[in-house]
Amino acid sequence: MSQLIDIKVPDIGDYKDVPVIEVLVKAGDQVEKEQSIVVLESDKATMDVPSSHSGIVKEVKVKVGDSISEGAIVLVLEESGSSAATQSSASPAPTKVEVAPAPAPAPKVEPPIVRAPAPPPVSNTPVVVDPTASHASPSVRKFARDLGVTIHHVKGSGPKGRITQDDVQAFVKAAMSGGVGSASSSSGGSLGGLNLIPWPKVDFSKFGETERQPLNRIKKLTAANLGRNWVMIPAVTYHEDADITDLEAFRVLTNKENEKQGVKITMLAFLMKAAVAALKKYPEFNSSLDGDDLVLKKYFNIAFAADTPNGLVVPVIRDADKKGIFELARETSELAALARDGKLKPEQMQGASFTISSLGGIGGTYFSPIVNAPEVAILGVSKAAMKPVWDGKQFVPRLICPLSLSADHRVIDGALATRFNAYIAQLMSDFRRAAL
């Protein structure tokens, strides 16, 4: 005997309406349990959706470009109890067999969509005026709120005028360039009431050869988030020098003594431990603004910026206060490798309370990192360099690491930020203080 089984999207964290970027199977294919059937692309990484059963694909319910969430049906699978026939499965579920032979069953789910294009021009007006009439998923509404966008001002391009995440991004892009044709733009834009002049329109080909490259999804989302953070967070950057001469010597010696373990201690691991100690000493930095309230967090999840071929991603080390230096070094290395391969899971990029952005492996001196909302501070680290330092009698060579702390001035004033940054530098200069 055989039966038809709906293969659904499993738990993918808090993500909803995630685009399908690749369909790996077609009707008639034999699939095994845990075999990847479609590939999704979240805000920061791609995710393979595995099949929960083995069998023959009877119908594929999604196509490239569709947006799906947890519980959505991806395909219909015929699970056979014997090697008997795949062709005798019509009787158990005749309605599904009708579409199974068709090479492209997608039209079966499109009739409600086909009827939608006519109404939207009529129903679009109340969508803008009536808050309850805006068609958007909870995740899109949250995305709009995070960007400071009033969802009712966004015109939906989806079925029946549904507002998608791309619609919100297009609205923000138009607002930043002065192109939103709404009351909000005429009164100074939608982001904080800014009165921005239009973005310059230039035909660059008049001046020489050009090439146009579309931004990938990760870079577009990163640009939208950073643009919002830069505009809406009154951040100030504070600079400090940390003398890491002794700590670097200890790190090199420790790695040599433990080279057989296969895990190398990085300076980032020490920075994380120092950050945790500073967050405990100055809890305002381990917080988030929520309206008129300050939410103080009792957990210490440290994010770190990872450079990848597809753009910047920010994995999170959870409970960094409960992990040792070797464990932190191993976990950051593993997450960085997943980030480079585009295989980070959504939950591995959520829940951070503080972020470290290190350029130490690249170069530079000082920079101004952008605070990653809803956090209130971010620590930027540049490449350490040998510099002459006066010890009271003479100049001696010391390894100096530049620290750049950006903090939300609504929560953290200059004196507090300077104390926090100086404390981290003090810990890095003599790491024994971290145990106090």
Rosetta blueprint (number, residue, H / E / L):
1 M L
2 S E
3 Q E
4 L E
5 I E
6 D E
7 I E
8 K E
9 V L
10 P L
11 D L
12 I L
13 G L
14 D L
15 Y L
16 K L
17 D L
18 V E
19 P E
20 V E
21 I E
22 E E
23 V E
24 L L
25 V L
26 K L
27 A L
28 G L
29 D L
30 Q E
31 V E
32 E L
33 K L
34 E L
35 Q L
36 S E
37 I E
38 V E
39 V E
40 L E
41 E E
42 S L
43 D L
44 K L
45 A L
46 T E
47 M E
48 D E
49 V E
50 P E
51 S L
52 S L
53 H L
54 S L
55 G E
56 I E
57 V E
58 K E
59 E E
60 V E
61 K L
62 V L
63 K L
64 V L
65 G L
66 D L
67 S E
68 I E
69 S L
70 E L
71 G L
72 A L
73 I E
74 V E
75 L E
76 V E
77 L E
78 E E
79 E E
80 S E
81 G L
82 S L
83 S L
84 A L
85 A L
86 T L
87 Q L
88 S L
89 S L
90 A L
91 S L
92 P L
93 A L
94 P H
95 T H
96 K H
97 V H
98 E H
99 V H
100 A L
101 P L
102 A L
103 P L
104 A L
105 P L
106 A H
107 P H
108 K H
109 V H
110 E L
111 P H
112 P H
113 I H
114 V H
115 R L
116 A L
117 P L
118 A L
119 P L
120 P H
121 P H
122 V H
123 S H
124 N H
125 T H
126 P H
127 V H
128 V H
129 V H
130 D L
131 P H
132 T H
133 A H
134 S L
135 H L
136 A E
137 S L
138 P H
139 S H
140 V H
141 R H
142 K H
143 F H
144 A H
145 R H
146 D H
147 L L
148 G L
149 V L
150 T L
151 I H
152 H H
153 H H
154 V L
155 K L
156 G L
157 S L
158 G L
159 P H
160 K H
161 G H
162 R L
163 I E
164 T L
165 Q H
166 D H
167 D H
168 V H
169 Q H
170 A H
171 F H
172 V H
173 K H
174 A H
175 A H
176 M H
177 S L
178 G L
179 G L
180 V L
181 G L
182 S L
183 A H
184 S H
185 S H
186 S H
187 S L
188 G L
189 G L
190 S L
191 L L
192 G L
193 G L
194 L L
195 N L
196 L L
197 I L
198 P L
199 W L
200 P L
201 K L
202 V L
203 D L
204 F H
205 S H
206 K H
207 F L
208 G L
209 E L
210 T L
211 E L
212 R L
213 Q L
214 P L
215 L L
216 N L
217 R H
218 I H
219 K H
220 K H
221 L H
222 T H
223 A H
224 A H
225 N H
226 L H
227 G H
228 R H
229 N H
230 W H
231 V H
232 M H
233 I L
234 P L
235 A E
236 V E
237 T E
238 Y E
239 H E
240 E E
241 D E
242 A E
243 D E
244 I L
245 T H
246 D H
247 L H
248 E H
249 A H
250 F H
251 R H
252 V H
253 L H
254 T H
255 N H
256 K H
257 E H
258 N L
259 E H
260 K H
261 Q H
262 G L
263 V L
264 K L
265 I L
266 T L
267 M H
268 L H
269 A H
270 F H
271 L H
272 M H
273 K H
274 A H
275 A H
276 V H
277 A H
278 A H
279 L H
280 K H
281 K H
282 Y L
283 P H
284 E H
285 F H
286 N L
287 S E
288 S E
289 L E
290 D E
291 G L
292 D L
293 D E
294 L E
295 V E
296 L E
297 K L
298 K L
299 Y L
300 F L
301 N L
302 I E
303 A E
304 F E
305 A L
306 A E
307 D E
308 T E
309 P L
310 N L
311 G E
312 L E
313 V E
314 V L
315 P L
316 V E
317 I E
318 R L
319 D L
320 A H
321 D H
322 K H
323 K L
324 G L
325 I H
326 F H
327 E H
328 L H
329 A H
330 R H
331 E H
332 T H
333 S H
334 E H
335 L H
336 A H
337 A H
338 L H
339 A H
340 R H
341 D L
342 G L
343 K L
344 L L
345 K L
346 P H
347 E H
348 Q H
349 M H
350 Q L
351 G L
352 A L
353 S L
354 F E
355 T E
356 I E
357 S E
358 S E
359 L L
360 G L
361 G L
362 I L
363 G L
364 G L
365 T L
366 Y L
367 F L
368 S L
369 P L
370 I L
371 V L
372 N L
373 A L
374 P L
375 E L
376 V L
377 A E
378 I E
379 L E
380 G E
381 V E
382 S L
383 K L
384 A L
385 A E
386 M E
387 K E
388 P E
389 V E
390 W E
391 D L
392 G L
393 K L
394 Q L
395 F E
396 V E
397 P E
398 R E
399 L E
400 I E
401 C E
402 P E
403 L E
404 S E
405 L E
406 S E
407 A E
408 D E
409 H L
410 R L
411 V L
412 I L
413 D L
414 G H
415 A H
416 L H
417 A H
418 T H
419 R H
420 F H
421 N H
422 A H
423 Y H
424 I H
425 A H
426 Q H
427 L H
428 M H
429 S H
430 D L
431 F H
432 R H
433 R H
434 A H
435 A H
436 L L
